[in-house]
Amino acid sequence: MSEIITCPAGLSGRIRGMKVREERVLADRKLAKNGGQVDELLGACWEETLDPGPYDFGDKVIDWGQVLQGDRFYALLQIRALTYGPEYAFAVNCQSEGCRARIEWELDLRELPCRPLSEESRAAFTDGNRFETVLPDSGKRVWFRLLTGADERRLPQLRRSAGDKLLSAMLAFRVSEVEGVEARERRKFIEELTMRDADFLVDEFDRVDCGVDTAIEVECPECFTVQ
């Protein structure tokens, strides 16, 4: 069984559900270590491209390393829903100190809200994946990029090597230029940012990006706390 999907940035194509051979991809430790599982699954289950959206693949097969993280995750969710059904059940513990009850919850993956890539963001992405903003405290102009599949594969190693400097490492990974700051001084500049500037920058990343919103609310059946 197959179906046609349109990803948040406009990439459209026909997908199919996973077969037994794709299940082996999920168990491949080498692919898990180097972050290649998603590329393998997408490459196997994407049958046909109908509209390349903002990507320039020419006549070649899709290079999933060039595809935005939001599109990749959306396509992966649709493949999962086509393979196993859209219902997704999970359990969490209540976060209320006086409760801690186990919450059984179920959602429909296809009902998760999805934000499309705006025309402004699409233009910036196709023009070199370069976005600009101004930090409120420092007043510096900053240029950054949206994450693609190639970036996604580098994230596990980045997280392992960042230690207790994960926030500054993640910001530095996405910031390509800071006004008046040389490249070799960029990481130091980011580590000296106020938290207001850091939070603002993270919000800017999200504002111009696209993809599925995976933040959901669940209600505890015991104390009725929403979390």
Buried (B, 14 or more C-beta within 10 A) or exposed (E): EEEEBBBBBBBBBBBBBBEEEBEEBEEEEEBEEBBBBBBBBBBBBBEEBEEBBBBEBEEEEBBBBBBBBBBBBBBBBBBBBBBEEBEBEEEEEBEBEEBEBEBEBEBEBEEBEBBBBBEEBBEBBEEEBEBEBEBEEBEBEBBBBBBBBBBBBEBEEBEEEBEEEEBBBBBBBBBBEBEEBEEEEBBEBBBEBEEEBBEBBBEBBEEBBBBBEEEEEBEBEBEEBEE
